[in-house]
Amino acid sequence: MPELPEVETTINGLRILKNKKVIKVKVYTKKLRYNIPDYIHKTITGQRIKEINRIAKYILIKFKNNITIIIHLGMSGRLKILKKNFIKEKHDHLMLYFRDNYVLALNDTRKFSFVDVVETENICNKKYISSLGIDALSNKLSADYIYGKIHKSVVPIKQILLNQHIVAGIGNIYASEILFDAKISPLTLGRDLLADQINQIIKSIKKILKKAIRYKGSSIRDYRSFDGTLGNFQSNFKVYGKAGKKISSYEIIKIIQYGRTTYFCPKIQKEQNSN
């Protein structure tokens, strides 16, 4: 699944479309995770893009007529910029055609992505937006905020990091890497974390995600950037996907937590337990 670094990389590339006018909209597959709204054609055809940004893993394409397209890439979605003489691929479900021969295509083999069309002023009224926690890269992410959310929690910190209602933008790959960087066991319960550990987690969140953005994300299975290139942060993984290998002579193991795969090094990431 594209996580925050992949989404950030995508929107950085899509900004080449700023101020460009949509001249045609083609919906090839209406039913993705949800139906693409029928009114997408009339609301954005003839309109220019004002800005492109994100909230957590949601991509916001804002138009000058105060309409915004919200896109979530799901498990395998990607947005790609095509040019003249492109060949449509099987899983290209939505295409926006611009002047200057640019085309923006949503490609998704598994069809778990979704597209919504809203008035820009109503973005935060959408429940999937309003229910999000603080963005993982926001300056508002503080130790006091995290402590307030988890100080009574009997949920392991790995699962807390994946909870988009607490911290928005972190996915499974980066959660393992963040906790290794912080030297904290993914099994440690929220209530057992010490203040300095919470501060270290916040530092590691920002360090790992910013580094992943510099490497244009991680390409494990489906992810490619807007121009078709692969991300390269996977070459910097310390623990993810490395079960059985060693780091500083200590073995990395793989466990399943809440149905998700977790990689960590128990000798380096010791579990904190208040009992």
C-alpha positions in Angstrom: 0.0 0.0 0.0 1.3 3.5 -0.8 2.2 5.1 2.5 3.0 8.8 3.3 6.4 8.9 1.5 4.9 7.4 -1.7 2.0 9.8 -1.6 4.3 12.8 -1.0 6.5 11.7 -3.9 3.4 11.4 -6.1 2.1 14.9 -5.3 5.5 16.4 -5.8 5.5 15.0 -9.3 1.9 15.9 -10.0 2.5 19.6 -9.3 3.7 20.0 -13.0 -0.1 20.0 -13.7 -0.7 23.2 -11.7 -2.7 25.8 -13.7 -3.3 23.3 -16.5 -6.9 23.0 -17.8 -8.8 19.8 -17.9 -10.3 19.4 -21.4 -11.8 15.9 -21.1 -12.5 13.3 -18.4 -12.8 9.6 -19.2 -14.0 7.0 -16.6 -13.2 3.5 -17.8 -14.1 1.7 -14.5 -16.7 3.4 -12.4 -16.6 0.9 -9.5 -13.4 0.9 -7.6 -13.7 0.7 -3.8 -16.6 3.0 -4.3 -18.3 4.4 -7.4 -16.5 7.3 -9.0 -19.1 10.1 -8.9 -21.1 10.6 -12.1 -20.7 14.4 -11.8 -16.9 14.3 -12.0 -17.1 15.2 -15.7 -19.2 18.4 -15.4 -17.5 19.7 -12.3 -13.9 19.7 -13.5 -14.0 19.7 -17.4 -12.8 23.2 -18.5 -11.3 23.9 -15.0 -7.7 24.6 -14.1 -5.8 23.0 -11.2 -5.1 25.5 -8.4 -3.0 23.3 -6.2 -2.1 19.7 -5.3 -1.4 18.6 -1.8 -2.3 15.8 0.7 -3.9 15.1 4.0 -2.2 11.9 5.4 -2.5 9.4 2.5 -5.2 11.3 0.7 -4.3 13.2 -2.4 -6.1 16.5 -2.9 -6.3 17.9 -6.4 -7.9 21.3 -6.0 -9.4 23.3 -8.9 -10.0 27.0 -9.3 -13.8 26.6 -9.2 -13.5 25.4 -5.6 -13.9 21.7 -6.4 -11.5 19.1 -5.1 -10.9 15.6 -6.3 -9.8 13.4 -3.3 -7.9 10.2 -4.2 -6.8 7.4 -2.0 -4.6 4.9 -3.7 -5.7 1.9 -1.7 -3.5 -1.2 -1.9 -2.0 -0.9 -5.3 -3.1 2.3 -6.9 -0.8 4.8 -8.6 -1.3 8.1 -10.4 0.8 8.5 -13.5 1.4 11.4 -15.9 1.3 10.4 -19.5 2.1 12.3 -22.7 1.2 12.3 -26.3 1.0 8.9 -28.0 0.6 7.0 -24.7 -0.8 3.5 -24.7 -3.7 3.0 -22.3 -3.0 0.1 -19.9 -5.6 -2.5 -18.7 -5.9 -1.1 -15.2 -6.1 2.6 -16.1 -9.6 3.4 -14.6 -9.7 7.2 -14.8 -8.0 9.7 -17.1 -8.0 13.5 -17.0 -6.8 15.0 -20.3 -5.1 18.4 -20.2 -4.0 20.9 -22.7 -0.3 20.5 -23.7 -1.0 16.8 -24.2 -0.7 15.8 -20.6 -2.9 13.0 -19.2 -3.3 12.1 -15.6 -4.3 8.4 -15.2 -5.3 6.4 -12.1 -4.1 2.9 -12.4 -5.0 0.2 -9.9 -4.7 -3.5 -10.4 -6.7 -4.5 -7.3 -9.3 -1.7 -7.5 -9.1 -0.7 -3.8 -8.5 2.9 -4.6 -11.2 5.5 -4.5 -12.1 8.9 -6.0 -14.3 11.5 -4.4 -15.4 14.9 -5.7 -16.2 17.6 -3.1 -16.5 21.3 -2.7 -13.1 22.4 -1.4 -14.6 24.1 1.7 -16.2 20.8 2.7 -13.1 18.6 2.6 -12.8 18.4 6.3 -16.5 17.5 6.6 -15.8 14.1 5.1 -15.6 11.5 7.9 -12.6 9.8 6.4 -10.8 13.1 6.7 -12.2 14.5 9.9 -11.5 11.2 11.8 -7.7 11.3 11.1 -5.2 12.0 13.7 -2.3 14.4 13.4 -0.2 14.0 10.3 3.0 12.1 10.9 5.1 15.0 9.6 3.2 17.8 11.2 4.9 20.0 13.7 1.8 19.5 15.9 2.8 15.9 16.6 4.1 16.2 20.1 4.9 13.9 23.1 2.0 15.4 25.0 -0.4 14.5 22.2 0.9 10.9 21.9 0.9 10.4 25.7 -2.7 11.6 25.9 -3.8 9.1 23.3 -1.9 6.0 24.6 -1.1 6.3 28.3 -3.8 3.9 29.2 -3.6 1.8 26.1 -3.0 -2.0 26.3 -2.4 -2.0 22.5 1.2 -2.6 21.3 3.0 0.4 20.0 3.3 -1.1 16.5 -0.5 -1.2 16.2 -0.8 2.3 17.6 1.5 3.7 14.9 -0.8 2.1 12.3 -3.9 3.7 13.8 -4.7 6.5 11.4 -7.0 8.1 14.1 -3.9 8.7 16.3 -1.1 9.4 13.8 -2.0 9.7 10.1 0.2 8.5 7.3 2.2 5.6 8.7 1.8 2.2 7.2 3.1 -1.3 8.0 6.5 -1.0 6.3 7.5 2.3 8.0 6.2 1.3 11.4 8.7 -1.5 11.6 11.5 0.8 10.4 10.5 3.6 12.8 10.5 1.3 15.9 13.8 -0.2 15.0 15.3 3.3 14.6 13.8 4.2 18.0 15.1 0.9 19.5 11.7 0.1 20.9 10.0 -3.3 20.7 6.8 -3.4 18.6 5.4 -5.5 21.5 5.6 -2.7 24.1 2.2 -1.6 25.2 1.2 2.0 24.8 0.8 2.4 28.6 4.3 1.1 29.2 6.1 3.7 27.1 8.3 6.1 29.0 8.4 9.9 28.1 11.8 9.7 26.5 10.7 6.7 24.4 7.7 8.7 23.1 10.0 11.6 22.2 12.3 9.2 20.4 9.4 7.6 18.5 8.5 11.1 17.2 12.1 11.8 16.2 12.2 8.4 14.4 8.9 9.0 12.6 10.2 12.2 11.1 13.6 10.8 10.4 12.5 7.7 8.6 9.6 9.3 6.7 11.7 12.2 5.5 14.5 9.9 4.4 12.0 7.7 2.5 10.7 10.8 0.7 14.2 11.7 -0.4 14.5 8.2 -1.8 11.1 8.6 -3.5 9.4 6.0 -1.5 9.6 2.2 -1.4 8.9 -0.1 -4.2 8.1 -3.6 -2.8 5.4 -4.8 -5.2 3.2 -2.4 -7.1 4.4 1.1 -6.3 5.9 3.2 -9.0 6.1 7.0 -9.0 4.1 9.3 -11.3 6.7 8.9 -14.1 7.0 5.1 -13.8 10.2 5.1 -11.8 10.7 2.9 -8.8 11.2 4.2 -5.3 14.5 3.2 -3.7 14.1 3.4 0.1 13.8 -0.4 0.2 17.6 -0.5 -0.2 17.8 1.3 3.2 15.5 -1.1 5.1 17.1 -2.2 8.4 14.6 -4.8 9.4 11.6 -4.9 7.1 11.6 -8.1 5.0 14.9 -9.2 6.6 13.7 -12.1 8.8 16.6 -14.5 9.6 19.2 -12.0 8.7 21.4 -10.4 11.3 22.2 -6.8 12.3 25.1 -6.1 14.7 25.3 -10.0 15.0 21.7 -10.1 16.3 18.9 -11.9 14.5 15.9 -10.1 12.9 12.6 -12.0 13.4 9.2 -11.8 11.9 5.9 -12.0 13.9 2.3 -11.4 13.1 0.5 -8.7 15.0 -3.2 -8.0 14.5 -2.9 -9.8 11.1 0.0 -7.7 9.9 3.6 -8.7 9.5 6.1 -7.1 11.9 9.9 -7.3 11.6 12.2 -6.4 14.5 15.4 -7.4 16.4 14.5 -8.4 20.0 18.1 -8.0 21.2 18.2 -4.4 20.1 14.5 -3.5 20.6 13.8 -4.7 24.1 10.3 -4.8 25.3 9.3 -2.2 28.0 7.0 -3.7 30.6 5.6 -1.8 33.6 4.8 -5.1 35.3 
